[in-house]
Amino acid sequence: MESSIKTITNYFPDLTETQIEQFIQLEPLYKDWNAQINVISRKDIEELYVKHILHSLAIAKVIVFKPKTRILDVGTGGGFPGVPLAIFFPEVQFVLVDSIGKKIKVVNEVVSRLGLENVKAYHKRAEELDGQFDFVVSRAVARIKKFIPFVKGKLHPESFNDLKNGVFFLKGGDLAEEIEESNKQVHLYPISDYFTEEFFETKMVLYTRVKK
């Protein structure tokens, strides 16, 4: 396990002891829950720190969210990228939603065990959720063109972070066609610029604005 957590601490050397302990706890928690409810593929659970935790934290290399930022994680699945980001940004508020109830059950149990007071998780679709947020995050839930209508009206019009309020996607592969069909200005941040693992060679953080 130590070598696994080193994957995180190598790239983020300024984590507090509390944050490191929370990241360490993620592995046994997810392995235990995954044996009961399959929220992560069997082969990926052994590479949790690279393929799920570090992948989620790529967003933290693109932007440092300011305290009191509100973030919505759409289609969070087992809690990615929301849970790792919530550990990393303890003064930021996260709302995680997924349409599959058993996945949200796992998220709520993990959040409870870690003592994360900055996370709420709901068995809902994004369209059913009230309130506005500064950013939306999502990991390969849908193509950009299909996804954007899910979060129309969900972004607060006033921004106070270094980037204007918008959406961050974690995606991989050839994205040219998807970006073109979205008819939006999309900024690409290659994750390989931040992390050297082979897994990230074709992975990107995408950022775009959403007009009302």
Residue pairs with C-beta under 8 A, 6 or more apart in sequence:
1 24
1 27
4 27
4 48
4 49
5 20
5 23
5 24
5 49
7 49
7 50
7 53
7 54
7 197
8 15
8 20
8 23
8 49
8 53
8 54
8 57
9 15
9 20
11 54
11 57
11 61
11 194
11 195
12 57
12 60
12 88
15 23
15 88
19 87
19 88
19 90
22 87
22 114
22 115
22 116
23 49
23 53
23 84
23 87
25 113
25 114
26 48
26 53
26 83
26 84
26 110
26 114
27 48
27 49
29 109
29 110
29 113
29 114
30 39
30 40
30 45
30 48
30 78
30 110
31 45
31 48
33 39
33 78
33 106
33 109
33 110
34 40
34 42
34 45
34 78
37 102
37 103
37 105
37 106
39 77
39 78
39 102
39 103
39 106
40 48
40 52
40 78
44 51
44 52
47 199
50 197
50 199
51 199
52 78
52 80
52 84
53 80
53 84
54 195
54 197
55 80
55 81
55 139
55 170
55 191
55 199
55 200
55 203
56 80
56 81
56 82
56 83
56 84
56 85
56 139
56 170
57 81
57 84
57 85
57 88
58 170
58 189
58 191
58 194
58 195
58 200
58 203
58 205
59 81
59 85
59 137
59 168
59 170
59 205
60 85
60 88
60 89
61 189
61 191
61 193
61 194
61 205
62 168
62 189
62 205
62 207
63 161
63 162
63 163
63 168
64 162
65 71
65 85
65 89
65 92
65 134
65 135
65 161
66 92
66 160
66 161
67 91
67 92
68 91
68 92
68 93
69 89
69 92
69 93
69 134
69 135
69 160
69 161
70 92
70 93
70 95
70 131
70 132
70 133
70 134
70 135
70 156
71 82
71 85
71 92
71 93
71 94
71 95
71 133
71 134
71 135
71 136
71 137
72 94
72 95
72 96
72 97
72 126
72 129
72 133
72 135
72 136
72 137
72 151
72 154
73 81
73 82
73 85
73 94
73 95
73 96
73 97
73 136
73 137
73 138
74 97
74 126
74 136
74 137
74 138
74 141
74 147
74 150
74 151
75 97
75 98
75 99
75 126
75 138
75 139
75 141
75 142
76 82
76 83
76 96
76 97
76 98
76 103
76 104
76 107
76 121
77 98
77 100
77 103
77 139
78 103
78 106
78 107
78 110
79 96
79 106
79 107
79 110
79 111
79 121
80 139
81 137
81 139
81 170
82 94
82 96
82 107
82 119
82 121
82 137
83 96
83 107
83 110
83 111
83 114
83 116
83 119
85 92
85 94
85 137
86 92
86 94
86 111
86 116
86 118
86 119
87 114
87 116
89 118
90 118
91 118
92 118
93 118
94 118
94 119
94 120
95 119
95 120
95 121
95 122
95 129
95 131
95 133
96 104
96 107
96 119
96 120
96 121
96 122
97 104
97 121
97 122
97 123
97 124
97 125
97 126
97 129
98 104
98 107
98 121
98 123
99 123
99 124
99 125
100 123
101 123
104 121
104 122
104 123
107 121
108 121
111 119
111 121
122 129
125 150
126 136
126 150
126 151
126 154
127 150
129 154
131 154
132 153
132 154
132 155
132 156
133 154
133 155
133 156
133 165
134 155
134 156
134 159
134 160
134 161
134 165
135 155
135 161
135 165
135 166
135 167
135 168
136 151
136 154
136 155
136 166
136 167
136 168
136 210
137 167
137 168
137 169
137 170
138 147
138 167
138 168
138 169
138 170
139 169
139 170
139 171
140 169
140 170
140 171
140 172
141 147
142 150
143 178
143 181
143 182
144 169
144 178
144 179
144 181
144 182
144 184
144 186
144 206
144 208
145 178
145 181
145 182
145 183
147 167
147 169
148 167
148 182
148 184
148 210
151 167
151 210
152 210
152 212
153 212
154 210
155 165
155 166
155 167
155 210
156 165
157 165
157 212
158 165
159 165
163 207
164 209
165 209
166 207
166 208
166 209
166 210
167 207
167 208
167 209
167 210
168 205
168 206
168 207
169 205
169 206
169 207
169 208
170 203
170 204
170 205
170 206
171 178
171 203
171 204
171 206
172 202
172 203
172 204
173 202
175 188
175 204
175 206
179 186
179 206
182 208
184 208
184 209
185 208
185 209
186 206
186 207
186 208
187 206
187 207
187 208
188 204
188 205
188 206
189 204
189 205
189 206
189 207
190 203
190 204
191 200
191 203
191 204
191 205
192 200
192 201
192 203
194 200
